[in-house]
Amino acid sequence: MRKIPPVLLFIPLFLLLASLLGACGVSMPFVATATPPPTATPSPTLLPTATPTATPVPEILKTPLQDYQAPHGLFSIQAPETWQPFDDGGGVRFQDETNPYISLTAFYFPLPRGADPQTFLQDEAKRAISRAELNDPGSLQVIENELGDDGRLRIEAVGKFFEDQPLQHIQVETWVENGVLLGLSLTAPEDKWSDIAPIWPLLQQSYHVLQPDPDAVTGLAYVHPGGLFTITVPLYWGIESEDYDGVILGDMQGLAQFGVSVEELDHYPTPKELDAALASLLGETPQAAGYLEIKRITDQPNLRLVQFEVPSGEDGIYRTELRVFSDRNLLITTSFSSPPHDWDFFAPDYKLLLESIETRGDAPPDEQTQEADPLAGIEVGVPMFYLDRNGRLQVSAPIRNFRTRNVTRLTASIKLYDKDGNFMAAESWRMLQQALGRGKTTYLYLALPATTADLENVAEVKIQLIDAKDAKKEPYPSWTYQNGEADINDKGDVVIRTTLRNAGKKVQKYIFVAALLYDENGNLTFVKTERRRLRYATPPGQEVDVKIVIPGPFEGLASFDVIGERPLLD
């Protein structure tokens, strides 16, 4: 505040004191002075007094606030009414209508399973700062970066947090409650920060967590409109586009992109379908100029993967990884891309996106349940059956292992019923494979002789699991399909001739094979399985020819697949 000169201060105080004393009847001491000539009495003059200068109220504080409640009733906050809310990976972002570089993000982010809260917060701090270092290391100024005794991480910094944007000032406060990361992040251009910063305390005070419980809700994870899947979107990512079976997510810097699509089939995807899906994703890319393939996986039972780099016009070279895998009857494809020099930086985001994909369906039972019940987590699909030309009832059904354990000696009963629901007959079945891996599918197959019952009147087949045991060893690697062909002979039988390769490290004398038949729409029509002795002991890496005959009659078949496994030898 500007000081008043002493002489000016003395005069009004003296006059004020004199007037007060006069008003109180106190006489002042007489001082002899020369008597001046008489003059007219002047009109009283008011001397100026010092008035404190009022501090102007920042414009941001004059903007009315509006109440906002997040989806699922997770949290509430008050934000300026001119700031519009958007879902934004792990939170809600409020963006100023007049300046897109001014924004507030309120976080509600379920932590990855098993993550240590303090380590997670510190890692996020490093990643936030490294974003600015990537764009312009010379402009970065870290004002505060501290994890307090209260468990709250506070960051304030200036830098280029997003490419091709002005120098930004950012203030962040985050903490963890019950496995959920909560917090606020306010950003504005550095030259506007002094105008925006005064609202920070109001935002902090108005942010109220209503339900910090990751088990009660999905948080702000992305939920596909069709309900097929959910994803936990990383911090600083958002939705770019979505369609009927998938979504594309993008890093807010515009450097990385992740896409996922989920196709629902009425059968369990086969290795052949996984191959076709990968080929469809790749398209003509391998023929593009400058294409460089880095990695390819095609010999795993439930994974197809290819990673490559290719020039992308003005954007330079991009690295992309494509994946194809399945979950029950869902065929899942993912794509992740970023510049090669940013690949390691975005690796944690990519890992979180992949591991957080949750398709609809039951989760694996807990270990205690699996210990008590060897069948918990094993699911039988829809039975398929028909009467063959010899009067036998051919029965098949997919069986999926949703346990976290490998299983063996799986046993089931097959019960037959007529159109009125009357029980007709029952037979038993035991799995022919040595072991069914966790997350994998096997196929029940049984041919019931004509003497079993009046099979022409069978209208319903029910399959009930009876017993199973945990497998002590990992399943032997699946035989790799090399090539094959299928024909329908004069009797109406399907004859499949195929070549399989021993993908393991041991000599094999026996094989379990499953032949899968599909119609024009890709629907699984039937599966026949059998265990047989090979014509010769097959060393690792060697091929063997297998012929499979599935008795007809059949119509409308369009494709087939063959799976080879190690059989169970009693």
N, C-alpha and C positions, 0 to 999 in steps of 0.2 A: 504494500500500500504506500502511496506517495506521502512523505512527511510534510507537515505544515511548518513553515519557518517559525522560529521561536518568537519573533516580535509579533506576528499575527496571532499566535496562540496566546500571548500575554494580554493583549488588548481586550479581546472579548471576555477572557476570564476576569480581568480587572473590573470591567464594566458590569459583568454579571454579578460579581461579588459585591460591588457597590450598591447595585439595585436591590440585592437581597438584604444587605445590611440596612439600607434605607427603609425598606419595607418593614423591617423588624424594629424600627425606632432606635437604631444604634447610630450615634453621631460620630462623624469622622474627625480626626484631629485637625485643628486649624493650622494652615500653612500661610505665612505672610508672603504675598507676591505683589508686584506692581499692578495697579488697577488699570486695566485696558480701557480704551474709550468705549462708550456704550455703542452697541450694535444691535441690529434686529436679531431676534431669536430665530435661529435656523430651524427648519423642519427636521425632525429626527430622522437620521439615516440608519437603516439596518445594515450592519456589517455581515458579509457572507459567512456562513458557518460550513464546516466540512461535513459532507454526506457520504457514507460508505457506498461504494460502487457495487451494485447487485451482480452476482455471477450469472451469466446467461444460461438458461436451461438448454442442454444439447437437443438438437432437433429429433434425434432418435428417441429421446424420452418423451417427446410430445406425441409420438405415433401411438394410437390406441393399440392395446394388446388384445389378442383373441385367445380363448381357451381351445386347446387341442388335446384330444385323447387318442392315443395310438390304437391300431387294430388289436383286437383280442383284449382290450383293457389293460395293456401292459404298463403304460405310464401316461402321465398328463403333463402338459407344459403350456406356458403362455408365451406367444411369439407375436411380433408386430403383425398387424392385420394385412400389411402389404407384402408379407413374406409367405409364399405359397408352399404347402407341404408336398413332398414326393417320397415314395418308398425308395430307400437307397441302401442296399446291402447291409443288413445288421442294424438298421435304424431308420429314422425319418429325417430328411433334409428339408429345411425351410430356405427358400431362395428369394431374395429381394427382386420384386418385379422390375425395378428401375435399373438395377445393376446386378447382373448374373454372377459377378465375382464376390458378392456379399452373401454369405449363407451361414446357416446354423445347422448342425447335425446333432440329433439326440440319439444316443446309442442304446440299443437293447440287443446284445449279441451273445447268444449261447456259446460258451467256451467249447472248444473241441474236447472230446472225452479224454480224461486223464491229464489235461493240461494244468500245470501249476499256475495259479492266478498271478503271483508276482512275476514269475518268469515270462508269462504271456504278456503282461503289461509292459515289461521292460523291452521285450522283443518288438512290440508294436511301436514303442518310442523310437527304437533304432530304425525301424522301417520307415516311420514317418519322416525322420530326419534324412534318411538315405534317399528318399524321394527327391528332396530338394538338391541333394548332392549330385543326383543323376542329371538333373536339368541344368543347374548352374552352381557348382560348388563355391564359386567366389562370392555369391550373393548371400549365402547362408549365415545367419546370426542366431545362435541359440541363446535365448534370454534366460530360460528356466527349463530344466529337465530333471525332475526330482520325484522319487517315490517316497512319500511322507510316512511318518509313523502311523498315521491313520489308514494306511493302505491305499491312499489315493495318489495316482500319478498325475503330475501337473507339468504341462509342457507349454512354453511360449517361445515362438521363433518367428523369424522373418526369412523368407526365401522364395524360390520359384518351385512351388510344390506341384505345379502342373505346367507342362510344356506349353509354350505360346500363350501364356497368361501373364498378367503383370505381377510384379513383386508383391507377394502376399504376406500378411501378418496373421498368425494363427495362435489361438489360445485353446488349450485342451485340458479337461479334467475328467479322468476316468477311474473307475474302481470296480470291484467284483463283489457281487452278492449272490450266494447260493448257486454258484456256477454260471452266473450271467454277468457279462461285462456291461456296465452302465456308464453313462457319462455324456458330456457335451463338448462340442467343438465349434468355435466361432472363427470365421475367416473373413477377411476383407483386404482390398488393396492397401498397401502400406500408406499411401497418401490419404486414405480415407479412414485409417484405423482410429485416429483420435476422435472422429465423429461417431464411430460405431462402438468403441470399447465401453462407453458408459452403461450400455445395456447389459453387460456381462453379469453383474451381481443380480439383476432382476431375473435373468434367465436361470441362474443357479438356484435362486430361491423358489422359482415357480415349477422346477422339475421335480415331480413326485412319482416315485416308483410304486405301481399298484400291485404288481404280481411278478416278483423276481424269482420265478420257479420254473426251471427248464422242463420239469417233468409234467407240469400242468398245461403248458402250451408249447407251440412250436417256435415261440419267439417271433422275430421278424424274418425267419427263414422264408425263402421263396416257396410258395405252394402253387404248383401248376393248376390252372383253372380246371383241367379235366380230372384232377385228383390222382393222376398216375404217379407223381413223385414230388418230393420236396428237396430243397438244397439250402444249406446254410451259406449265404452269400458273404464273401469276405468284406471287411471294412474297406471303404473307398471304392466299392464296385457298385454297379447299378444294372438295371434291365435295359437292354437295347431293343429287343424285339421278342415276340413270342407267337407261336401258332398252335394248332390243334394238338400237336404231340411233343412240343419241345420249347426251348427258350434259349436265347443268346444273351449272355451277360458280358459286360465290359468293364475294364478298369477305367476309373474316372480320368486317367491321364490319356486314354485312348491308345495305349501301347499294347495291352493284352486283351484277349477275348476267349471266352469259354462257351461252348454250345453243348447242349445235351438234348437228345430226343429219346422217347420211350414208345415203342410200338407193341401193342397188346395183340398176341396171337392166341389161337385156340389150341395151341400145342406148345411143347417145350422146344425152343430153338435148337437146331442141330448144328454140328460143326460146319456142314456145308452152307447153311444159312448165314453163319457168322462170316465165312469166307466171302459170300456174295455181298453182305452188307459192307464189309471193308472195301471191296472192289468198287461198290457204288459210291462210297464216300470219296475215294481217291479219284474216280473218274479219269479224265485225261491229264491230270496233274503230272504224272511221271514222264509225259512226253514234252512238258514245258521246258523251254531253254533255261539252263542253269539249275535244273532239278538235282538235288543231292540227297540220297537216302542215307540216313544215319543209323536207324535201327528198325528191325522187323521181327515180329513174333507171330507165328502161324501154327505152332505145334503144341500149344497148350489147349486142354479140353474146352475151356470156357473163356478164352481171351484171344482176340486178334488185335495186333498193334502195329502201327508203322509211324516212324518219326522221320521228318525230312525238312530240308530247307529249300526255298525257292524264291527268286526275286518277285517283288510285288509292286511293280510300277514305281511311282514316286515315293512309296513308303520304304523302299529298300528291301533288303532280304528279311524274310520272316521264317521262323521255325515253327512247325506245326506237329502235333502228336494226335493221331486218330486212334480211338479205341472202340472195340465192339465186344460186348459181353452180354450175359443174360441173367435174369432173375425170375425163376419160375417160368411163366409163359410170356415174359416181357423181354423183348429184344432192345438193348440199350446201346446207343452210340454216343460218343463224346468227342469233342474237338477242342484243343487248346493251342493258342498261337501267341507268340510274342517275338520281338526282335531277338536274335541270338545272344547279344550282349546283355539283354535283360532277363534271359531265361532263368538264371539262378535267383535273381531278385524276386521273380514271381513264383518260384517253386513252392513256397509255403501256401500261397493262394491256390495254386493248382492242386496241391495235396488236399487241402481242406475241401475244395469243391468235389473232388473225386470221392473222398471218404464220407462226405456228408450226404451223398445221394441216397435217399430213402424211398423205395418203391412201396406201394401199398401192399399190405399183407402182414402176416404175423412175424414178429421178431423171434429169433431163436430162443428157446427156453433157457432159463438160468442153469448153472452147473448143478445145483442141488436137485432140480427137477429132473435133469438128464440122468443123474446118478440113481435116482429112485425109479425112473421109468425109462427103459431102453428104447421105447417107441416114441417118446415125447419129441416132437419136432420132425417126425417122418410123415410125409403127406402123400396120399394116393390120389392120382388124377382121375379123370373121367374114364371109366372102362369102355373098351371098344370090343365088339364081338360080331361074328357072322357065322353062318352055317356053310361049311365048305362042300365041295362036290362029292365028298365021301361020307357026308352026313355027320361029320365031327363039328363040335362047336369050338371055334377058334376065339380065344379070349386074350386080350392084352390091355395094359394100362401103364401109364408113367408113374413112377414113384420117386419123389424128390426128398433128399436128405437136408433138412433145414437145421440140423443139430450143428453144434460146434465140434463134433467128433465124427471120425470115420466109423462106419458100421459094417458088420459082416453077419452072415447067417440070418438074413432077414427072411421071415416066414409069414405067410398069409393064407387065409382061406378064401375060396371063391364060392359064393352061394348063388344059386339060380332061382328065379321066381317067374311065374306066369303073369299074364296081363291083369289078373285079379289080385296079385300080391301073394299068391300061395307059394310056399316054399316047395322047390322041386328036387334039388340035389346040392351037394357040396363036395369040393375037392380042395386039396392042399397044394401049396406052392412054396419052393425055397429058391432064393436068389442064387444064380449060377456064378456071379462075379466073386472074386476073392474079397473085394472090399468096395464099398460105396463111399466115395469121399464126401467130406462136408461140402454142402452146397451143390452137390452133383445129382444127376438123374440116372436111374436105372429103369428097366421096363419089365414088368411082369408079363410072362407069356405061358399059356397052357392050352393044349388041344385036348378037349374032352371027347372020349369015344361015344359013338352013337348009343351004346348000351347004358350010358349014364342016366338018361331020362328021355322023355319025349322032347328032344331038343328043338323041334320045330315050333314049340309053344313057348320057348324062353323069350320073355319080354324085358327082363331086367337082370343085370348082373351086379352083385354087390361084393366088394372086396374088403376084407377086414384083416388088418395087421395083427399078428399073434405074438411074434417075438423077434428080437434082434440082439446082437452083442456088439460092444465097442471093439473096433479093430485096433490091435496093438501097433500095427505098422501102417505107414502111408501107402496108399494104393500104388501099384506099379503103373508107370506112365502108359497112357493109352496108345494103342497102335495108330499110326498115322495113315489116313486114307490117301492113296496115291492116284488111283483112277478106277473106273468101272463102267459097266453098262448093264441095262436091264431090258428084258423082253417078256412078252406074254406068249406062252407056247399054245399049241393047239388045244390043250386041255383047259386053258384059262389060268394056268399057274403063272406066277411071276418068277422069273429066273434071273437072279442077279449074279454077275461075275465081277469080282473086284480084286484089287491089289492093295495090300496093307503092308506097312513097314514096321518092324519091331523098333520102337522108339526108346526102349529101355536099355539097360546095361547087362542084361542076363540072357542066356540062351533060353528060348521058349519052345516047349514041346506041345502045349495046348493053347487054345484060344477061346474066349467068349466073344461071340459076334451078335450084334443087334442090327437087323435090317429094317429101316424105317421107310414107309410108303406115304406119299403125299398126293393130294388131288390138285386140280388146276388153281385153286385158291390158296394153296399152301397149307391146307389143313392136314394134320396128321390123320391118316386113314387106318393104319395098322402097323404093329411092330412084331416081328418074330425074332426070338432069341434062341441061341443054342450054344452048347459047349462041345467042342470037338478036338480030336487029336490031329495035329498037323502032319502032313505027309513026311516032313523031315524036321529035325531040330533046327530052329531058326535063330542064328546068332544076332547080336545087336546090330542095328542098321540094315539088316537084310530084309528082303521083301518076300511075301508069300501070296499066292493066289487062292481066293476063297470063293466057292460057289454056294449060293443059298437059294432054296426053292420054297416059295410061299404058296400053298395050295389055294386055287381060285374057287369060285369065279370072282374076277375083279373088273371094274369099269371105271373110267374117268381118272386113271392114275396119270400123274404128270412128272413126278420126280421121285428120287429115292436117296437114301444115305445109309452108310454102313459104319458102325462103331465097333472097334476091337478093344477088348480088355483082357486082363489076366483072370482066368477062371478060378473058382473055388474047387480044390481037389480034396475030397474027403479021404 
